[in-house]
Amino acid sequence: MSTSTTISSPATTQQPLTAYEAVTDHRRIHSMLLSNGPHKGTGIRRDDGLQFLERIREYYRKRAASPDDGRFEMPFTLWIAKFMFMLGPLGELLRHVRFALDQDAVASYGPRDPDMSPVWHDPLRPGEPDWDSDDDFEANDALVQDGRIGADVYTYSMDDERVLYETYDKIGLYGVYPLQDFLSRIYRTFRSIIKHGEPKFQRILITTMPFELNDMIVGYLGKKDRQSLGLTSSFFRDLCAATTQEGAKFVQRHDHSVVRTGIQAGLPESQSVYHSMLASVASLVESIDRFLANSGYLGNLRYASFVNQWIDLFPGFIREPTASLLDMSVYRPLSEALALLLVSSNLRSLDLRGFGLTYEILDGIASSSTLRKLHIDRCFPVIAHKEGMVYVHMRKRVIPHQGTVMVERTRLHASFVSLATLSIGFGPEYDVAQRNWNIVSLCPSLEDLYCYSSHLDRAYEYPSPMLWPSVNLARLKRVNLEGCSSAFSMFIAGCRKGAERTDTKGGWERLKLRTYLPISNEDFGPLMDYIALYQPDLRVLILEGLRVLPAHTITVIAKACPSLDCLAVSRRARDNSLVNDVCLWDERIEAYASAVSNFASLRHLTVNMLWFPHPMISPATSPLPSPLPTDPDHEYSTIDLDAAYALHSQPTYNVTIDPDLLEDVPTWYDSVLRPPPIRIIDHRRWDPINMAYEFQHATPTLRSFAIRGETTHVRTVIESDDYGRDSGAFIIVEDPQNDLFHNSWNPPYGSTWSHE
């Protein structure tokens, strides 16, 4: 047990000390107590009420830089005032404190001469003369934890514990702070002020730096960093305005209270809905007009989004209870305002949801030379003639005249030459599919097409024969069709017509087809024949929804796509299945590995097949990999397949099986009454690394193997050395669902390839 000697504080018998004497006289008992703080086990907290003391020390050590002096000198002044307020009750607190010297702890420090310099002046690190034991530095914290400094040399007692808590209340501290740590942090702040003299604010302001340098800094940072930087300085706020103001979203809102008020006033429901729609259109037009009046925002606008909330309540092309999206008596002011915004700005991307694409809007899109990306979701366009539909009655402009709707016999010869990316969401509106496909015919420079079903409970239609001469899908570079029909005859015929019309090979680099219903063999064969004949440069192929996927199918794909780098195929479990969740292999994995070896340069493979087939399948046709020797005494283990198949919802690399299921077949097993269970090695055969090994052994160019279902995501990466050679390391990706590289060529459902 350690011995202690009680020492009375000199503060109770001598004259009050000056601040300098209090913190520099190492013979004072409280100064000796606090000489090497923070103390072990305390003083390393950074999120408490005393954190402002650390901020004060940062300013005196020149570690707190400020872009604008005025914004940071004010908090510093408030912190100093709070610090001085804290010193008021400190004298009363010290009069009630008694300190005791721990002799064992003193012995560990060694003898100290009373005439020695204070500990906080000792260069404890000879090679670093600027080192400061009072510094808030990670190295000091490490020394505290190691016990090299800050040991409890002194203990304390108080005459009245209430004085401590009264002190905390007076200075506004609400928490538990050990007295030794509390005093240590105060005196460390004192010593830092004395050592460094005065606070050092940053006097070289950003406004005094060359503009080119600031512009280079802003240009180097990413979008989110520039937005954060714009919040720190008024100068940078103007410099980053091009980023912080580059996006705008306009919403035509639906207010149930307005409809309900009209009904309560005695209006029929249809009229109340109609008046509410007029009010929402007027509100949106007013918002667009206010935006157009601000030249600063308008000049920085690059991405605009327009959303019509009414489209979620009523389809866009019905007569009751709402008007058509092309009813100019309702939507003409909105069409004119939107067209004016398109003409007045330098948009790069335009997103429209639930609007009628009138001639005014199409004129605005055609006149924009900077628009590169157009996204239309559940929109209802007019028929614009540019080698597209030629129905006479569909080529007329609709204009209001004396309260009635009349037609103008002039047609639009539109050409969206600047558009490179087009996204179309097909909704349940009547006659909307062919009208949206006609937009494709207006884009001669289109490279990327993404189509999907938006609130549609069936597959959307392919371009009709009337559009085949103009909607040339074969010339595109990237085609992504989600929710399309599995009957590819119309799709292939249209692509053939376009390819034959231009007399050139197709331009497909990436193709993704995710059908609404499973793809049959009768539809799969013609698709591969077309790709082999017209699309020889296809690099990425994603087929989601094959009804059956034997190994021969992989061989057919390999022959049709000799230049393929990335392949993703998925099989549907049933004829009426709408999802691509993990399902059974149709054959042995060795057969699939042999089929994949037909690819000359395949680097990435993704499937959704994982589990072995029905229990009645014999071991000879089991799709599991060839056995790897694990136990020389037991060549095989047995497993109850009914129980194992119930594990299909588990992640592949976390599958666990009851050890009882891995026992050998009992000697009393009657094979006549029940067929024996399928023999497999063990559940480790389901490991994705083993599967990846099977494929990579047959195809040395393979760099990754993934299993992707609706809820199951597993990906194995095969590492290579600096020379591109296989290093033999198979690594499981920790977060395969958000794997950026995998999603870059195989985008998840509801997204497409990004090119920004």
C-alpha positions in Angstrom: 0.0 0.0 0.0 1.3 3.4 -0.9 2.0 6.0 1.7 0.9 9.6 1.4 1.9 12.9 3.0 -0.6 15.7 3.4 0.6 19.1 2.3 -1.3 22.3 2.8 -1.8 24.5 -0.2 0.4 27.7 0.0 -2.6 29.6 -1.5 -4.3 29.5 2.0 -1.4 31.2 3.8 0.3 33.5 1.3 -0.7 36.5 -0.7 -2.7 35.8 -3.8 -0.5 34.8 -6.8 -0.5 36.5 -10.1 -1.5 34.4 -13.1 2.1 34.1 -14.2 3.2 33.0 -10.8 0.4 30.5 -10.5 1.3 28.7 -13.7 5.1 29.0 -13.7 6.2 28.5 -10.1 6.8 24.8 -10.0 7.2 24.9 -6.2 3.5 25.6 -5.8 1.8 22.4 -5.0 -1.1 22.9 -7.5 1.4 23.8 -10.2 3.4 20.6 -9.5 0.1 18.7 -9.6 -0.8 20.0 -13.0 2.7 20.0 -14.6 2.2 17.0 -16.8 -1.4 16.9 -17.8 -3.5 15.4 -19.2 -3.6 12.7 -16.5 -3.8 9.1 -17.2 -7.4 8.0 -17.9 -8.8 11.5 -18.1 -8.3 14.6 -20.1 -8.6 12.9 -23.5 -12.2 13.8 -24.1 -12.9 16.1 -27.0 -16.7 16.3 -27.0 -17.5 17.9 -23.6 -18.2 21.4 -22.2 -14.5 22.2 -21.9 -13.7 21.7 -25.6 -13.5 25.4 -26.1 -10.2 25.4 -24.0 -8.6 23.1 -26.7 -9.8 25.6 -29.4 -8.1 28.5 -27.5 -4.9 26.5 -27.4 -5.2 25.8 -31.1 -5.3 29.5 -31.9 -2.2 30.3 -29.8 -0.4 27.4 -31.5 -1.3 28.8 -35.0 -3.3 25.7 -35.8 -6.6 27.4 -36.3 -6.6 29.0 -39.8 -9.5 31.2 -40.8 -10.5 32.1 -44.3 -12.3 35.3 -43.1 -10.9 37.1 -40.0 -14.1 38.6 -38.9 -16.0 35.3 -38.8 -13.4 33.6 -36.6 -12.2 36.4 -34.4 -15.7 36.8 -32.9 -15.9 33.1 -31.6 -12.4 33.5 -30.3 -13.4 36.6 -28.3 -16.4 34.8 -26.9 -14.2 31.8 -25.8 -11.7 34.1 -24.1 -14.6 35.8 -22.2 -16.0 32.4 -21.2 -12.5 31.4 -20.0 -12.2 34.6 -17.9 -15.6 34.0 -16.4 -14.5 30.5 -15.5 -11.6 31.8 -13.4 -13.9 33.7 -11.1 -15.0 30.9 -8.8 -11.6 29.1 -9.1 -10.1 30.7 -6.1 -12.9 29.6 -3.8 -12.5 26.1 -5.1 -8.8 26.0 -4.4 -9.3 27.1 -0.8 -11.2 23.9 -0.1 -8.7 21.5 -1.8 -6.1 19.5 0.0 -3.4 17.7 -2.0 -1.5 14.6 -1.0 1.8 13.4 -2.4 2.0 9.7 -3.4 5.5 8.6 -2.4 5.4 5.5 -4.6 4.6 7.6 -7.7 7.2 10.1 -6.8 9.8 7.4 -6.5 8.9 6.3 -10.1 9.6 9.8 -11.3 12.9 10.1 -9.4 14.2 12.9 -7.1 13.5 16.5 -8.2 15.6 19.5 -7.1 13.4 22.4 -5.9 15.5 24.8 -8.1 14.8 22.7 -11.2 12.9 24.4 -14.1 9.2 23.6 -14.4 8.4 20.2 -15.9 6.5 21.8 -18.8 9.8 23.5 -19.9 11.8 20.3 -19.9 12.7 19.1 -23.4 11.6 15.5 -22.7 12.4 14.7 -26.4 15.9 15.9 -27.1 15.5 15.6 -30.8 12.4 17.8 -30.8 13.1 21.0 -28.9 9.8 22.5 -29.9 7.9 19.7 -28.3 5.4 20.8 -25.7 4.0 18.6 -23.0 0.9 20.8 -22.8 0.1 20.3 -26.5 -3.1 18.6 -27.6 -1.4 16.1 -29.8 -1.9 12.4 -30.5 1.6 11.6 -29.4 0.9 13.1 -26.0 -2.3 11.1 -25.6 -0.3 8.0 -26.4 2.2 8.8 -23.7 -0.7 9.4 -21.3 -2.2 6.0 -22.1 1.3 4.4 -21.8 1.7 6.0 -18.3 4.9 7.8 -19.2 3.5 11.2 -18.3 0.5 12.3 -16.3 0.7 9.7 -13.6 -1.4 10.3 -10.5 1.5 11.7 -8.4 -0.8 13.7 -6.3 -4.2 12.8 -4.9 -6.7 15.3 -3.6 -9.4 15.7 -1.0 -11.9 18.5 -0.3 -13.3 20.0 2.8 -16.7 20.3 1.2 -17.6 18.4 -2.0 -20.5 20.8 -2.7 -18.1 23.5 -3.6 -17.0 21.5 -6.6 -20.5 21.1 -8.0 -21.4 24.7 -7.2 -18.4 25.8 -9.3 -19.6 23.7 -12.2 -23.0 25.2 -12.0 -21.7 28.8 -11.8 -19.6 28.4 -15.0 -22.3 26.5 -16.8 -20.8 23.0 -16.9 -23.3 20.1 -16.8 -21.4 16.9 -16.5 -18.9 14.9 -14.4 -15.3 16.2 -14.6 -12.6 14.8 -12.3 -11.1 17.7 -10.3 -7.6 16.9 -11.3 -8.5 16.8 -15.0 -10.6 20.0 -14.7 -7.8 22.0 -13.1 -5.2 20.5 -15.5 -7.0 21.7 -18.6 -7.4 25.1 -17.2 -3.7 25.5 -16.3 -2.6 24.0 -19.6 -4.5 26.8 -21.3 -2.8 29.3 -19.1 0.6 27.9 -20.0 -0.1 27.9 -23.7 -1.1 31.5 -23.6 2.1 32.5 -21.8 4.3 30.4 -24.0 3.0 31.6 -27.3 2.2 35.2 -26.5 -0.8 36.1 -28.8 -3.2 34.4 -31.1 -2.1 34.1 -34.7 -4.9 34.6 -37.2 -4.4 33.9 -40.9 -3.7 37.3 -42.4 -3.3 36.2 -46.0 -6.9 36.1 -47.1 -8.3 34.1 -50.0 -9.4 37.4 -51.7 -5.7 38.4 -51.8 -4.7 35.3 -53.7 -4.5 35.2 -57.5 -7.9 34.5 -59.1 -6.4 31.8 -61.3 -5.2 29.9 -58.2 -8.6 30.0 -56.6 -10.2 29.0 -59.8 -7.8 26.1 -60.1 -8.7 25.0 -56.6 -12.4 25.0 -57.3 -12.0 23.2 -60.6 -9.9 20.5 -59.0 -12.5 19.7 -56.3 -15.5 17.4 -56.8 -19.1 18.6 -56.8 -19.8 17.9 -53.1 -16.5 19.4 -52.0 -17.2 22.6 -54.0 -20.7 22.8 -52.4 -19.1 22.5 -48.9 -16.4 25.1 -49.8 -19.1 27.5 -50.9 -20.5 27.5 -47.4 -17.2 28.5 -45.7 -16.4 31.8 -47.5 -18.4 34.5 -49.2 -15.6 34.7 -51.8 -15.7 31.0 -52.6 -19.5 31.1 -52.5 -19.5 33.3 -55.6 -16.7 31.2 -57.2 -18.6 28.0 -56.6 -22.0 29.3 -57.7 -21.6 27.5 -61.0 -21.8 24.2 -59.0 -24.1 25.1 -56.2 -26.7 26.6 -58.6 -26.4 24.2 -61.5 -29.5 22.2 -60.6 -33.2 23.2 -60.3 -36.3 21.2 -59.7 -39.8 22.4 -60.5 -42.9 20.6 -59.3 -46.6 20.9 -60.3 -48.1 20.0 -57.0 -51.4 18.4 -56.2 -53.2 19.8 -53.2 -56.0 17.6 -51.8 -57.2 20.5 -49.6 -58.0 22.6 -52.7 -60.1 19.8 -54.3 -61.9 19.2 -51.0 -62.6 22.9 -50.6 -64.2 23.1 -54.0 -66.4 20.1 -53.3 -67.5 21.6 -50.0 -68.4 24.7 -51.8 -70.8 22.8 -54.0 -68.8 22.2 -57.1 -68.9 18.8 -58.8 -65.8 16.7 -58.2 -64.7 16.9 -61.8 -64.9 20.7 -61.8 -63.1 20.9 -58.5 -60.3 18.8 -59.8 -60.2 20.8 -63.0 -59.9 24.1 -61.1 -57.3 22.7 -58.7 -55.2 21.6 -61.8 -55.5 25.1 -63.2 -54.2 26.5 -59.9 -51.3 24.1 -59.8 -50.3 25.0 -63.4 -50.5 28.7 -62.6 -48.3 28.2 -59.5 -45.7 26.3 -61.5 -45.7 29.0 -64.3 -45.1 31.6 -61.6 -42.2 29.7 -60.2 -40.6 29.4 -63.6 -41.1 33.1 -64.3 -39.4 34.0 -61.0 -36.5 31.8 -61.9 -36.2 33.3 -65.4 -36.1 36.8 -63.8 -32.9 35.9 -61.9 -30.1 36.1 -64.5 -27.5 34.6 -62.0 -29.4 31.4 -61.4 -30.4 31.1 -65.0 -26.8 31.5 -66.2 -25.6 28.7 -63.9 -28.4 26.3 -64.6 -27.2 23.0 -66.2 -29.6 20.3 -64.8 -33.4 20.9 -64.7 -36.1 18.6 -63.5 -39.9 19.1 -64.0 -42.3 16.8 -62.1 -46.1 16.7 -62.4 -47.5 15.1 -59.3 -50.9 14.8 -61.0 -49.6 11.9 -63.1 -49.5 9.7 -60.0 -53.2 10.3 -59.4 -54.6 10.1 -62.9 -53.3 8.7 -66.2 -52.1 11.4 -68.6 -54.4 10.7 -71.6 -58.0 10.2 -70.4 -61.0 12.4 -70.8 -62.3 12.1 -67.2 -61.8 13.4 -64.6 -58.7 15.3 -65.8 -57.8 16.9 -69.1 -55.3 15.5 -71.5 -51.7 16.4 -71.1 -51.9 18.0 -74.6 -55.0 20.1 -73.7 -53.7 23.6 -74.6 -56.6 25.3 -72.8 -54.9 24.1 -69.6 -51.2 23.6 -70.3 -50.4 26.3 -72.9 -48.9 28.8 -70.3 -46.8 26.0 -68.9 -45.6 24.9 -72.3 -44.6 28.4 -73.2 -42.8 29.0 -69.9 -40.9 25.7 -70.2 -40.0 26.4 -73.8 -38.7 29.8 -72.8 -36.5 28.3 -70.1 -35.0 25.8 -72.6 -34.2 28.6 -75.0 -32.8 31.0 -72.4 -30.5 28.5 -70.5 -27.5 26.3 -71.3 -29.0 23.1 -70.1 -27.0 19.8 -70.2 -29.7 17.5 -68.8 -33.5 17.8 -68.8 -35.8 15.6 -66.8 -39.5 15.7 -67.5 -42.1 13.5 -65.7 -45.8 13.5 -66.4 -46.0 16.4 -69.0 -47.3 16.6 -72.5 -44.5 17.3 -74.9 -46.1 20.0 -77.1 -44.7 21.5 -80.2 -43.5 24.5 -78.1 -41.5 22.2 -75.8 -40.1 20.2 -78.7 -39.1 23.5 -80.4 -37.2 24.5 -77.3 -35.4 21.1 -77.1 -34.5 21.3 -80.8 -33.1 24.9 -80.4 -30.8 23.9 -77.5 -27.3 23.3 -78.6 -26.0 22.3 -75.2 -28.6 19.7 -74.2 -26.9 16.3 -74.1 -29.3 14.2 -71.9 -33.1 14.0 -72.0 -35.2 11.9 -69.6 -39.0 11.6 -70.2 -41.0 9.6 -67.8 -44.7 9.0 -68.4 -44.8 11.9 -70.9 -47.3 12.2 -73.8 -45.6 13.7 -76.8 -47.2 15.1 -79.9 -46.3 13.5 -83.2 -43.4 15.5 -84.7 -42.5 14.7 -88.3 -38.8 14.0 -89.0 -38.8 10.8 -90.9 -41.2 9.6 -88.3 -45.0 9.0 -88.2 -46.7 10.5 -91.2 -50.4 10.4 -90.1 -51.8 13.8 -91.4 -54.1 14.3 -88.5 -51.2 13.8 -86.0 -49.0 16.5 -87.5 -51.1 19.5 -86.5 -50.3 22.1 -83.9 -53.1 22.6 -81.4 -53.9 26.2 -80.5 -56.7 27.8 -78.5 -59.0 30.2 -80.3 -62.0 32.0 -78.8 -62.5 29.4 -76.0 -62.3 26.4 -78.4 -59.5 24.2 -79.5 -58.5 24.5 -83.1 -55.7 23.1 -85.2 -53.0 24.7 -87.2 -51.9 22.9 -90.3 -48.2 23.3 -89.9 -46.0 20.5 -88.8 -42.7 20.4 -86.9 -39.6 19.3 -88.6 -37.6 18.8 -85.4 -34.1 17.4 -85.1 -32.4 17.0 -81.7 -28.9 17.0 -83.0 -27.2 17.7 -79.6 -28.9 14.8 -77.7 -26.6 11.8 -77.0 -28.5 10.1 -74.1 -32.2 9.4 -74.0 -34.2 7.8 -71.2 -37.9 6.8 -71.7 -40.3 5.6 -69.0 -43.3 4.0 -70.6 -46.5 4.5 -68.5 -50.0 3.1 -68.7 -51.3 6.0 -70.7 -53.2 5.1 -73.9 -51.2 5.2 -77.2 -48.1 6.4 -75.4 -45.5 3.8 -76.5 -45.3 4.6 -80.3 -45.4 8.3 -79.6 -42.4 8.0 -77.3 -40.5 5.8 -79.8 -41.0 8.5 -82.3 -38.8 10.8 -80.2 -35.9 8.4 -81.0 -36.3 9.2 -84.6 -35.7 12.9 -83.9 -32.2 12.2 -82.4 -29.7 11.6 -85.2 -26.7 11.8 -82.8 -28.2 9.5 -80.2 -25.7 7.0 -78.6 -27.3 5.8 -75.4 -30.9 4.6 -75.0 -32.5 3.5 -71.8 -36.2 2.4 -71.7 -38.1 1.1 -68.7 -41.6 0.5 -67.4 -43.0 3.2 -65.2 -46.1 2.1 -63.3 -46.8 -0.3 -66.1 -48.2 -3.8 -65.3 -47.2 -5.3 -68.6 -44.4 -5.2 -71.1 -44.1 -2.1 -73.2 -44.3 -2.4 -77.0 -41.4 -2.3 -79.4 -41.4 0.2 -82.4 -44.1 -0.6 -84.9 -43.3 -1.3 -88.6 -44.3 2.2 -89.4 -41.3 3.5 -87.4 -38.7 1.0 -88.5 -37.3 3.2 -91.3 -36.6 6.0 -88.8 -36.1 4.4 -85.3 -32.8 2.8 -86.1 -31.8 1.1 -82.9 -28.9 -0.8 -84.6 -26.8 2.4 -84.9 -26.8 3.1 -81.2 -23.8 2.3 -78.9 -25.6 1.4 -75.7 -29.1 0.0 -75.5 -30.7 -0.8 -72.1 -34.3 -2.1 -72.2 -35.9 -3.0 -68.9 -39.4 -4.4 -68.6 -39.6 -5.1 -72.4 -41.4 -7.9 -74.1 -39.7 -11.3 -74.4 -41.0 -11.6 -77.9 -38.0 -10.1 -79.8 -39.4 -10.5 -83.3 -40.5 -6.9 -83.6 -37.3 -5.7 -81.9 -35.0 -7.8 -84.2 -37.0 -6.9 -87.3 -36.7 -3.2 -86.6 -33.0 -3.5 -86.0 -32.5 -5.5 -89.2 -34.5 -2.9 -91.2 -32.3 -0.1 -89.8 -29.1 -2.0 -90.4 -30.1 -2.9 -94.0 -31.1 0.7 -94.7 -27.7 2.1 -93.7 -25.7 -0.7 -95.2 -23.3 -0.7 -92.2 -22.6 -3.0 -89.4 -24.3 -2.2 -86.0 -22.7 0.0 -83.5 -23.7 -1.8 -80.3 -21.0 -1.8 -77.6 -23.3 -2.6 -74.6 -26.7 -4.3 -74.6 -29.0 -5.1 -71.7 -32.3 -6.8 -72.0 -34.4 -7.4 -68.9 -37.7 -8.8 -70.1 -41.1 -8.7 -68.3 -41.7 -12.4 -68.8 -39.1 -15.2 -69.2 -37.3 -15.5 -72.6 -38.0 -18.7 -74.5 -35.6 -20.6 -76.7 -37.7 -19.5 -79.8 -37.0 -15.8 -79.0 -33.4 -16.3 -77.8 -32.2 -18.0 -81.0 -33.1 -15.1 -83.5 -31.6 -12.6 -81.1 -28.2 -14.4 -81.2 -28.4 -14.8 -85.0 -28.9 -11.0 -85.4 -26.1 -10.1 -83.0 -23.7 -12.5 -84.8 -24.6 -11.0 -88.2 -24.9 -7.3 -87.4 -23.3 -6.6 -84.0 -19.8 -8.1 -84.1 -18.3 -5.4 -81.8 -20.5 -6.1 -78.8 -18.4 -5.9 -75.6 -21.0 -6.1 -72.8 -24.1 -8.3 -72.9 -26.6 -8.6 -70.1 -29.6 -11.0 -70.5 -31.9 -11.1 -67.6 -34.9 -13.5 -67.8 -34.0 -16.6 -69.7 -36.4 -19.4 -69.0 -33.8 -22.1 -69.3 -30.0 -21.7 -69.3 -28.2 -24.9 -70.2 -24.5 -24.9 -70.9 -25.2 -24.9 -74.6 -26.7 -21.5 -74.3 -23.4 -20.1 -73.1 -21.7 -21.7 -76.1 -24.2 -20.0 -78.5 -23.5 -16.6 -76.9 -19.7 -17.2 -77.2 -20.0 -17.9 -80.9 -22.4 -14.9 -81.5 -20.3 -12.5 -79.5 -16.6 -13.2 -80.1 -15.4 -9.8 -78.7 -17.4 -10.1 -75.4 -15.6 -8.8 -72.3 -18.5 -8.8 -69.8 -21.4 -11.3 -69.6 -24.3 -11.3 -67.2 -27.0 -13.9 -67.7 -29.9 -14.9 -65.3 -32.5 -17.5 -65.4 -36.2 -17.4 -64.3 -37.3 -20.1 -61.9 -40.9 -20.3 -63.5 -42.7 -19.5 -66.6 -44.6 -16.7 -64.9 -41.8 -15.4 -62.8 -41.1 -11.6 -63.0 -37.9 -11.5 -60.9 -34.4 -12.8 -61.4 -33.6 -14.2 -57.9 -31.1 -16.9 -57.4 -32.2 -20.3 -58.7 -31.0 -23.7 -59.7 -28.2 -24.7 -62.1 -29.5 -26.6 -65.1 -26.4 -28.7 -65.5 -23.1 -29.4 -63.8 -20.8 -26.5 -63.2 -18.0 -28.2 -65.2 -20.3 -28.0 -68.2 -20.8 -24.3 -67.8 -17.0 -23.8 -67.2 -16.3 -25.6 -70.4 -18.8 -23.4 -72.3 -17.3 -20.2 -70.9 -13.9 -21.3 -72.1 -15.2 -20.6 -75.7 -14.8 -16.9 -75.0 -11.5 -15.5 -76.1 -11.3 -12.5 -73.9 -14.1 -12.7 -71.3 -13.1 -10.9 -68.1 -16.2 -10.6 -66.0 -19.0 -13.2 -65.6 -22.3 -12.7 -63.6 -25.0 -15.3 -63.1 -27.9 -15.8 -60.7 -27.7 -19.7 -60.5 -26.5 -21.0 -57.2 -28.4 -24.0 -55.8 -28.2 -27.6 -56.9 -31.3 -29.2 -58.6 -34.2 -31.2 -57.4 -33.4 -34.0 -54.9 -34.3 -36.7 -57.5 -31.4 -35.8 -59.7 -28.6 -38.4 -59.5 -25.1 -37.6 -58.3 -23.8 -38.1 -61.9 -25.8 -35.1 -63.1 -25.3 -32.9 -60.0 -24.2 -29.4 -61.0 -21.8 -29.1 -58.1 -18.1 -28.8 -58.9 -15.8 -31.8 -59.2 -14.9 -33.0 -55.7 -11.8 -31.4 -54.1 -10.0 -33.9 -51.7 -10.8 -32.8 -48.2 -10.9 -35.9 -46.0 -9.0 -39.1 -47.2 -11.1 -41.3 -44.9 -14.5 -40.1 -46.1 -14.7 -39.5 -49.9 -18.2 -38.1 -49.6 -20.5 -36.6 -47.1 -24.3 -36.9 -47.2 -26.9 -34.2 -46.8 -30.7 -34.0 -46.6 -31.4 -32.0 -49.8 -34.9 -31.0 -48.7 -33.4 -29.3 -45.6 -30.5 -27.9 -47.6 -32.7 -26.4 -50.3 -34.5 -24.5 -47.6 -31.3 -22.6 -47.1 -31.6 -20.9 -50.5 -32.3 -17.5 -48.9 -29.0 -17.4 -47.0 -25.8 -15.6 -48.4 -23.6 -18.1 -50.1 -20.5 -17.5 -48.0 -22.4 -17.7 -44.7 -24.3 -20.9 -45.3 -24.3 -23.2 -42.3 -25.6 -26.7 -42.1 -26.4 -28.8 -39.1 -23.6 -31.3 -38.6 -26.1 -34.1 -38.4 -26.9 -33.5 -42.0 -23.3 -34.3 -43.0 -23.2 -37.8 -41.6 -22.6 -40.9 -43.7 -25.5 -42.9 -44.9 -26.6 -45.3 -42.1 -26.1 -49.0 -42.6 -29.8 -49.7 -42.2 -30.8 -47.3 -45.0 -33.3 -49.0 -47.3 -32.7 -47.8 -50.8 -35.8 -49.6 -52.0 -38.2 -47.6 -49.9 -36.6 -44.3 -50.6 -33.8 -43.2 -53.0 -30.6 -42.3 -51.2 -29.8 -38.7 -50.8 -27.4 -37.0 -53.2 -23.8 -37.2 -52.1 -21.8 -34.0 -52.1 -18.5 -33.1 -50.3 -19.9 -30.5 -47.9 -21.5 -27.1 -47.8 -18.2 -25.5 -48.6 -18.8 -26.5 -52.2 -21.3 -23.6 -52.4 -18.5 -21.1 -51.6 -18.2 -18.5 -54.4 -14.5 -18.9 -54.4 -14.8 -22.5 -55.4 -17.2 -21.6 -58.1 -14.9 -18.8 -59.4 -12.0 -21.3 -59.4 -13.9 -23.6 -61.7 -14.6 -20.9 -64.2 -11.2 -19.2 -64.0 -9.4 -22.5 -64.4 -11.2 -23.0 -67.7 -11.0 -19.3 -68.8 -7.7 -17.8 -67.6 -8.7 -14.3 -68.8 -11.5 -14.2 -66.2 -11.0 -11.5 -63.5 -14.2 -11.7 -61.6 -17.2 -14.0 -61.0 -20.5 -12.8 -59.4 -23.8 -14.1 -58.3 -26.5 -11.5 -58.4 -30.1 -12.0 -57.6 -32.9 -9.7 -56.4 -31.7 -10.0 -52.8 -28.5 -12.1 -53.1 -25.2 -10.4 -54.1 -21.8 -12.2 -54.1 -18.8 -11.3 -56.1 -15.3 -12.8 -56.2 -12.4 -10.9 -57.6 -9.4 -12.7 -59.1 -6.3 -10.6 -58.5 -3.5 -10.2 -61.0 0.1 -9.0 -60.6 1.6 -5.9 -62.1 2.1 -7.6 -65.4 -1.5 -8.7 -65.7 -0.8 -12.3 -64.8 -3.0 -14.3 -62.5 -1.7 -14.2 -58.9 -3.9 -17.0 -57.7 -5.7 -14.8 -55.1 -9.5 -15.0 -54.9 -11.0 -12.3 -52.8 -14.7 -11.9 -51.7 -15.9 -8.3 -52.2 -17.2 -7.0 -48.9 -20.1 -4.9 -50.2 -21.0 -6.5 -53.6 -24.4 -4.7 -53.9 -22.6 -1.3 -54.0 -19.6 -2.5 -55.9 -18.8 0.5 -58.1 -16.9 -1.5 -60.7 -19.5 -4.2 -61.1 -22.3 -1.6 -61.3 -20.3 0.3 -63.9 -20.8 -2.4 -66.5 -23.8 -4.3 -65.0 -26.1 -1.5 -63.6 -28.7 -2.6 -61.0 -32.4 -2.7 -61.9 -33.8 0.8 -62.3 -30.5 2.4 -63.5 -28.3 2.5 -66.6 -24.7 3.2 -67.5 -23.3 6.5 -66.3 -21.0 8.6 -68.6 -20.6 11.8 -66.5 
